[in-house]
């Protein structure tokens, strides 16, 4: 059974605090699940209802402005802001003040910011279909083009542009339908704030060797956005990491291959105790 909790996050530069919707299920130590851009907690549904809930309390956060979490009026969603929001959730829900943090794509960027800003709250780290590097100039230009598209054509246009890049060839049409619905449901202001935060995020490649917590790097075999080679490089740079390449998945491994993803994460947790 999933239970929605409301957590108050720190105020932003405008003095407005965010209220974060968190859906918790399972039992045991806290794990926070951080969704990608421009999605919400629903991307984790296929794995939250399986074996992982036997190992951990799974808390799927709607980051500010996404899903059920209202916007706090941020012009840009800085990864550091997301990281501090996650810290507020950990403080509210984790009896021992620590959590396993699992982040996909943008959620992975936020997870790395969390590891940098709140290392004492980090029990373990799972980086899923993501990267440590900042946007290259071409990627920054693509963010600007996407901001213009969202502003002039709406969220549905963003969904149409993104879907072919997110999924592996032959992906389940039901997964594509669910992804498109999540993107189309996201307010344009949230999409724009996300894109600005993604465009301006810090390069955290140099942080990787300093992360002492056990780490898991997961990547879809066919991920065209954050490919296997980048995942391999991250796993090599982390002091205590294992790499799992999931066959048949693209950029959305937990949705495309939920059983394989859940087994990789459960095996990682069993190994670290």
MILUM-527865 format. One record per residue (C-alpha): residue in three letters; x, y negated, z. Coordinates in nm, 4 decimals, padded with zeros to 6 digits, always signed. Example, Ala and Ser with C-alpha at 12.3 -4.5 7.8 and 13.67 -1.06 7.14 Angstrom:
BEGIN
+-----+----------+----------+----------+
!  aa !       c1 !       c2 !       c3 !
+-----+----------+----------+----------+
! ala ! +01.2300 ! +00.4500 ! +00.7800 !
! ser ! +01.3670 ! +00.1060 ! +00.7140 !
+-----+----------+----------+----------+
This chain:
BEGIN
+-----+----------+----------+----------+
!  aa !       c1 !       c2 !       c3 !
+-----+----------+----------+----------+
! unk ! +00.0000 ! +00.0000 ! +00.0000 !
! unk ! +00.1291 ! -00.3457 ! -00.0920 !
! unk ! +00.0850 ! -00.6382 ! +00.1419 !
! unk ! +00.1188 ! -01.0021 ! +00.0360 !
! unk ! +00.3085 ! -01.2293 ! +00.2721 !
! unk ! +00.3556 ! -01.6049 ! +00.2464 !
! unk ! +00.7000 ! -01.7363 ! +00.3355 !
! unk ! +00.7903 ! -02.1051 ! +00.3684 !
! unk ! +01.1139 ! -02.1962 ! +00.1887 !
! unk ! +01.3358 ! -02.5033 ! +00.2420 !
! unk ! +01.2282 ! -02.8366 ! +00.0988 !
! unk ! +01.3677 ! -02.9505 ! -00.2348 !
! unk ! +01.5188 ! -03.2882 ! -00.3256 !
! unk ! +01.1663 ! -03.4353 ! -00.3423 !
! unk ! +01.0953 ! -03.3226 ! +00.0127 !
! unk ! +00.8486 ! -03.0566 ! -00.1008 !
! unk ! +00.8780 ! -02.7095 ! +00.0503 !
! unk ! +00.7912 ! -02.4037 ! -00.1532 !
! unk ! +00.5501 ! -02.1336 ! -00.0396 !
! unk ! +00.6676 ! -01.7979 ! -00.1674 !
! unk ! +00.4349 ! -01.5061 ! -00.2327 !
! unk ! +00.6061 ! -01.1801 ! -00.1341 !
! unk ! +00.4538 ! -00.8370 ! -00.1896 !
! unk ! +00.5930 ! -00.5784 ! +00.0475 !
! unk ! +00.5535 ! -00.2030 ! +00.0406 !
! unk ! +00.7368 ! +00.0971 ! +00.1866 !
! unk ! +00.9289 ! +00.1428 ! +00.5083 !
! unk ! +01.2846 ! +00.1044 ! +00.6286 !
! unk ! +01.5533 ! -00.1621 ! +00.5789 !
! unk ! +01.4525 ! -00.4621 ! +00.3708 !
! unk ! +01.5184 ! -00.4783 ! -00.0024 !
! unk ! +01.4305 ! -00.7921 ! -00.1979 !
! unk ! +01.3486 ! -00.7605 ! -00.5684 !
! unk ! +01.4179 ! -01.0668 ! -00.7840 !
! unk ! +01.2477 ! -01.0878 ! -01.1204 !
! unk ! +01.3823 ! -01.2244 ! -01.4466 !
! unk ! +01.2871 ! -01.5290 ! -01.6546 !
! unk ! +01.0029 ! -01.6139 ! -01.7073 !
! unk ! +00.8350 ! -01.3263 ! -01.5252 !
! unk ! +00.7016 ! -01.2467 ! -01.1773 !
! unk ! +00.6772 ! -00.9658 ! -00.9209 !
! unk ! +00.4781 ! -00.7448 ! -01.1598 !
! unk ! +00.7921 ! -00.6440 ! -01.3496 !
! unk ! +00.8785 ! -00.4234 ! -01.0488 !
! unk ! +00.5397 ! -00.2470 ! -01.0220 !
! unk ! +00.6506 ! +00.0790 ! -01.1847 !
! unk ! +00.9365 ! +00.1286 ! -00.9389 !
! unk ! +00.7716 ! -00.0061 ! -00.6230 !
! unk ! +00.5109 ! +00.2707 ! -00.6272 !
! unk ! +00.7616 ! +00.5574 ! -00.6446 !
! unk ! +01.0429 ! +00.7104 ! -00.4450 !
! unk ! +01.2146 ! +00.3828 ! -00.3584 !
! unk ! +00.9435 ! +00.3008 ! -00.1044 !
! unk ! +01.0530 ! +00.6116 ! +00.0879 !
! unk ! +01.3962 ! +00.4560 ! +00.1414 !
! unk ! +01.3318 ! +00.0839 ! +00.1892 !
! unk ! +01.0752 ! -00.1856 ! +00.2551 !
! unk ! +01.0503 ! -00.3292 ! -00.0946 !
! unk ! +00.9733 ! -00.7017 ! -00.1059 !
! unk ! +00.9022 ! -00.8298 ! -00.4567 !
! unk ! +00.9281 ! -01.2083 ! -00.4518 !
! unk ! +00.7449 ! -01.4433 ! -00.6835 !
! unk ! +01.0145 ! -01.7086 ! -00.7183 !
! unk ! +00.8895 ! -02.0661 ! -00.6854 !
! unk ! +00.6485 ! -02.1560 ! -00.9655 !
! unk ! +00.6092 ! -01.7933 ! -01.0782 !
! unk ! +00.3214 ! -01.5534 ! -01.0252 !
! unk ! +00.1292 ! -01.6484 ! -00.7123 !
! unk ! +00.3985 ! -01.8846 ! -00.5778 !
! unk ! +00.3031 ! -02.2463 ! -00.6478 !
! unk ! +00.5501 ! -02.4891 ! -00.7974 !
! unk ! +00.7343 ! -02.7239 ! -00.5651 !
! unk ! +00.7744 ! -02.9755 ! -00.8471 !
! unk ! +01.1407 ! -02.8997 ! -00.9174 !
! unk ! +01.2767 ! -03.0487 ! -01.2393 !
! unk ! +01.5211 ! -02.7575 ! -01.2585 !
! unk ! +01.5290 ! -02.4221 ! -01.0826 !
! unk ! +01.8888 ! -02.4065 ! -00.9667 !
! unk ! +02.0140 ! -02.0600 ! -00.8823 !
! unk ! +02.1317 ! -02.1995 ! -00.5491 !
! unk ! +01.7743 ! -02.3067 ! -00.4710 !
! unk ! +01.6477 ! -01.9585 ! -00.5515 !
! unk ! +01.9230 ! -01.8131 ! -00.3299 !
! unk ! +01.8159 ! -02.0261 ! -00.0347 !
! unk ! +01.4545 ! -01.9209 ! -00.0947 !
! unk ! +01.5653 ! -01.5569 ! -00.0770 !
! unk ! +01.7472 ! -01.6305 ! +00.2486 !
! unk ! +01.4207 ! -01.7635 ! +00.3943 !
! unk ! +01.2480 ! -01.4373 ! +00.2965 !
! unk ! +01.5257 ! -01.2296 ! +00.4529 !
! unk ! +01.5097 ! -01.4319 ! +00.7731 !
! unk ! +01.1335 ! -01.3817 ! +00.7901 !
! unk ! +01.1123 ! -01.0120 ! +00.7031 !
! unk ! +01.4409 ! -00.8385 ! +00.7927 !
! unk ! +01.4654 ! -00.7297 ! +01.1573 !
! unk ! +01.8463 ! -00.7182 ! +01.1348 !
! unk ! +01.8747 ! -01.0333 ! +00.9233 !
! unk ! +02.0167 ! -00.8492 ! +00.6210 !
! unk ! +01.8803 ! -00.7127 ! +00.2947 !
! unk ! +01.9675 ! -00.5109 ! -00.0091 !
! unk ! +01.9280 ! -00.7577 ! -00.2959 !
! unk ! +01.8251 ! -00.6352 ! -00.6406 !
! unk ! +01.8095 ! -00.8872 ! -00.9246 !
! unk ! +01.7388 ! -00.8554 ! -01.2956 !
! unk ! +01.8689 ! -01.1110 ! -01.5466 !
! unk ! +01.7821 ! -01.4513 ! -01.3926 !
! unk ! +01.7182 ! -01.2628 ! -01.0691 !
! unk ! +02.0749 ! -01.1342 ! -01.0958 !
! unk ! +02.2063 ! -01.4890 ! -01.1251 !
! unk ! +02.0091 ! -01.5785 ! -00.8123 !
! unk ! +02.1432 ! -01.2659 ! -00.6386 !
! unk ! +02.5006 ! -01.3714 ! -00.7109 !
! unk ! +02.4284 ! -01.7186 ! -00.5756 !
! unk ! +02.2841 ! -01.5511 ! -00.2656 !
! unk ! +02.5998 ! -01.3405 ! -00.2270 !
! unk ! +02.8067 ! -01.6584 ! -00.2410 !
! unk ! +02.5939 ! -01.8733 ! -00.0096 !
! unk ! +02.4608 ! -01.6114 ! +00.2346 !
! unk ! +02.7108 ! -01.3231 ! +00.2483 !
! unk ! +02.6190 ! -01.2445 ! +00.6096 !
! unk ! +02.2638 ! -01.1636 ! +00.4964 !
! unk ! +02.3726 ! -00.9248 ! +00.2190 !
! unk ! +02.3743 ! -00.5498 ! +00.2913 !
! unk ! +02.4184 ! -00.4400 ! -00.0707 !
! unk ! +02.3849 ! -00.5878 ! -00.4172 !
! unk ! +02.2300 ! -00.4431 ! -00.7334 !
! unk ! +02.2880 ! -00.6431 ! -01.0516 !
! unk ! +02.0507 ! -00.5287 ! -01.3260 !
! unk ! +02.0795 ! -00.6353 ! -01.6917 !
! unk ! +02.2564 ! -00.9572 ! -01.5993 !
! unk ! +02.5962 ! -01.1278 ! -01.6139 !
! unk ! +02.8259 ! -01.3321 ! -01.3911 !
! unk ! +02.9398 ! -01.5807 ! -01.6563 !
! unk ! +02.7784 ! -01.9160 ! -01.7266 !
! unk ! +02.6105 ! -02.0028 ! -02.0556 !
! unk ! +02.8459 ! -02.0597 ! -02.3477 !
! unk ! +02.7807 ! -02.3719 ! -02.5596 !
! unk ! +02.5685 ! -02.1791 ! -02.8105 !
! unk ! +02.3555 ! -02.0338 ! -02.5315 !
! unk ! +02.3093 ! -02.3794 ! -02.3796 !
! unk ! +02.1891 ! -02.5039 ! -02.7160 !
! unk ! +01.9434 ! -02.2141 ! -02.7302 !
! unk ! +01.8081 ! -02.3149 ! -02.3892 !
! unk ! +01.7464 ! -02.6667 ! -02.5215 !
! unk ! +01.5645 ! -02.5254 ! -02.8241 !
! unk ! +01.3519 ! -02.3075 ! -02.5959 !
! unk ! +01.2645 ! -02.6094 ! -02.3792 !
! unk ! +01.1430 ! -02.7884 ! -02.6918 !
! unk ! +00.9448 ! -02.4810 ! -02.8006 !
! unk ! +00.7789 ! -02.4380 ! -02.4629 !
! unk ! +00.6917 ! -02.8074 ! -02.4421 !
! unk ! +00.5420 ! -02.8289 ! -02.7893 !
! unk ! +00.4037 ! -02.4778 ! -02.8482 !
! unk ! +00.3393 ! -02.3330 ! -02.5037 !
! unk ! +00.4241 ! -02.0167 ! -02.3167 !
! unk ! +00.2803 ! -01.7846 ! -02.5814 !
! unk ! +00.5403 ! -01.9050 ! -02.8296 !
! unk ! +00.8136 ! -01.8267 ! -02.5774 !
! unk ! +00.6681 ! -01.4779 ! -02.5343 !
! unk ! +00.6639 ! -01.4180 ! -02.9100 !
! unk ! +01.0261 ! -01.5314 ! -02.9420 !
! unk ! +01.1536 ! -01.3301 ! -02.6450 !
! unk ! +00.9842 ! -00.9923 ! -02.6796 !
! unk ! +01.1951 ! -00.8539 ! -02.9659 !
! unk ! +01.5116 ! -00.9250 ! -02.7646 !
! unk ! +01.3907 ! -00.7795 ! -02.4363 !
! unk ! +01.3047 ! -00.4219 ! -02.5272 !
! unk ! +01.4848 ! -00.1258 ! -02.6790 !
! unk ! +01.3729 ! +00.0061 ! -03.0184 !
! unk ! +01.0678 ! +00.2255 ! -02.9802 !
! unk ! +00.9705 ! +00.0824 ! -02.6410 !
! unk ! +00.6295 ! +00.1713 ! -02.4993 !
! unk ! +00.3698 ! -00.0733 ! -02.6402 !
! unk ! +00.2104 ! -00.0922 ! -02.2947 !
! unk ! +00.5370 ! -00.2306 ! -02.1559 !
! unk ! +00.5509 ! -00.4903 ! -02.4332 !
! unk ! +00.1902 ! -00.5880 ! -02.3612 !
! unk ! +00.2585 ! -00.6271 ! -01.9887 !
! unk ! +00.5705 ! -00.8345 ! -02.0547 !
! unk ! +00.3900 ! -01.0627 ! -02.2957 !
! unk ! +00.1097 ! -01.1187 ! -02.0435 !
! unk ! +00.3568 ! -01.2134 ! -01.7701 !
! unk ! +00.5378 ! -01.4627 ! -01.9924 !
! unk ! +00.2170 ! -01.6127 ! -02.1280 !
! unk ! +00.0833 ! -01.6544 ! -01.7713 !
! unk ! +00.3868 ! -01.8576 ! -01.6637 !
! unk ! +00.3245 ! -02.2350 ! -01.6518 !
! unk ! +00.5206 ! -02.4366 ! -01.9056 !
! unk ! +00.6645 ! -02.6547 ! -01.6288 !
! unk ! +00.8063 ! -02.3412 ! -01.4649 !
! unk ! +00.9532 ! -02.2186 ! -01.7930 !
! unk ! +01.1225 ! -02.5549 ! -01.8476 !
! unk ! +01.2573 ! -02.5671 ! -01.4912 !
! unk ! +01.3895 ! -02.2113 ! -01.5322 !
! unk ! +01.5601 ! -02.2949 ! -01.8596 !
! unk ! +01.7315 ! -02.5972 ! -01.7092 !
! unk ! +01.8530 ! -02.3896 ! -01.4177 !
! unk ! +01.9772 ! -02.1146 ! -01.6472 !
! unk ! +02.1499 ! -02.3662 ! -01.8735 !
! unk ! +02.3319 ! -02.5358 ! -01.5873 !
! unk ! +02.4138 ! -02.2380 ! -01.3653 !
! unk ! +02.7659 ! -02.1900 ! -01.2348 !
! unk ! +03.0093 ! -01.9315 ! -01.3655 !
! unk ! +03.0434 ! -01.6787 ! -01.0822 !
! unk ! +03.2912 ! -01.4456 ! -01.2490 !
! unk ! +03.5590 ! -01.5498 ! -01.0002 !
! unk ! +03.3240 ! -01.4672 ! -00.7124 !
! unk ! +03.2980 ! -01.0973 ! -00.7988 !
! unk ! +03.6289 ! -00.9817 ! -00.6405 !
! unk ! +03.5296 ! -01.1541 ! -00.3154 !
! unk ! +03.1980 ! -00.9691 ! -00.2731 !
! unk ! +03.2654 ! -00.7134 ! -00.0019 !
! unk ! +02.9193 ! -00.5553 ! +00.0015 !
! unk ! +02.8617 ! -00.2304 ! -00.1895 !
! unk ! +02.7369 ! -00.3048 ! -00.5395 !
! unk ! +02.5516 ! -00.1298 ! -00.8183 !
! unk ! +02.5573 ! -00.2550 ! -01.1770 !
! unk ! +02.2762 ! -00.1237 ! -01.3982 !
! unk ! +02.2394 ! -00.1944 ! -01.7685 !
! unk ! +02.0179 ! -00.0633 ! -02.0436 !
! unk ! +02.1972 ! +00.1259 ! -02.3188 !
! unk ! +02.0413 ! -00.1045 ! -02.5803 !
! unk ! +02.0515 ! -00.4338 ! -02.3877 !
! unk ! +02.1046 ! -00.6995 ! -02.6544 !
! unk ! +02.1077 ! -00.9946 ! -02.4114 !
! unk ! +02.3568 ! -00.8780 ! -02.1473 !
! unk ! +02.5270 ! -00.5835 ! -02.3190 !
! unk ! +02.7013 ! -00.2826 ! -02.1699 !
! unk ! +03.0492 ! -00.4319 ! -02.2124 !
! unk ! +02.9624 ! -00.7215 ! -01.9797 !
! unk ! +02.8202 ! -00.4821 ! -01.7209 !
! unk ! +03.1384 ! -00.2760 ! -01.7371 !
! unk ! +03.3478 ! -00.5876 ! -01.6778 !
! unk ! +03.1392 ! -00.6866 ! -01.3755 !
! unk ! +03.1629 ! -00.3388 ! -01.2247 !
! unk ! +03.5405 ! -00.3429 ! -01.2680 !
! unk ! +03.5699 ! -00.6837 ! -01.1020 !
! unk ! +03.3593 ! -00.5950 ! -00.7974 !
! unk ! +03.5663 ! -00.4299 ! -00.5214 !
! unk ! +03.3104 ! -00.1613 ! -00.4352 !
! unk ! +03.0839 ! -00.0972 ! -00.7317 !
! unk ! +02.9397 ! +00.1772 ! -00.9446 !
! unk ! +02.8046 ! +00.1368 ! -01.2983 !
! unk ! +02.4973 ! +00.3080 ! -01.4398 !
! unk ! +02.4064 ! +00.2819 ! -01.8092 !
! unk ! +02.0421 ! +00.3829 ! -01.8584 !
! unk ! +01.9645 ! +00.5596 ! -02.1872 !
! unk ! +01.6685 ! +00.4360 ! -02.3869 !
! unk ! +01.6443 ! +00.0981 ! -02.2139 !
! unk ! +01.6985 ! -00.2543 ! -02.3379 !
! unk ! +01.7071 ! -00.5640 ! -02.1174 !
! unk ! +01.4102 ! -00.4598 ! -01.9027 !
! unk ! +01.5418 ! -00.1330 ! -01.7576 !
! unk ! +01.3099 ! -00.1146 ! -01.4519 !
! unk ! +01.0049 ! -00.1452 ! -01.6793 !
! unk ! +01.1295 ! +00.0601 ! -01.9747 !
! unk ! +01.2833 ! +00.3501 ! -01.7805 !
! unk ! +01.1466 ! +00.3188 ! -01.4255 !
! unk ! +01.2197 ! +00.6773 ! -01.3180 !
! unk ! +01.5837 ! +00.6627 ! -01.4271 !
! unk ! +01.6250 ! +00.3184 ! -01.2696 !
! unk ! +01.4688 ! +00.4299 ! -00.9415 !
! unk ! +01.6918 ! +00.7370 ! -00.9252 !
! unk ! +02.0039 ! +00.5273 ! -00.9862 !
! unk ! +01.9090 ! +00.2864 ! -00.7084 !
! unk ! +01.8073 ! +00.5639 ! -00.4673 !
! unk ! +02.1344 ! +00.7497 ! -00.5303 !
! unk ! +02.3267 ! +00.4290 ! -00.4634 !
! unk ! +02.1445 ! +00.3767 ! -00.1343 !
! unk ! +02.2039 ! +00.7383 ! -00.0319 !
! unk ! +02.5742 ! +00.6971 ! -00.1019 !
! unk ! +02.6144 ! +00.3822 ! +00.1070 !
! unk ! +02.3994 ! +00.5136 ! +00.3946 !
+-----+----------+----------+----------+
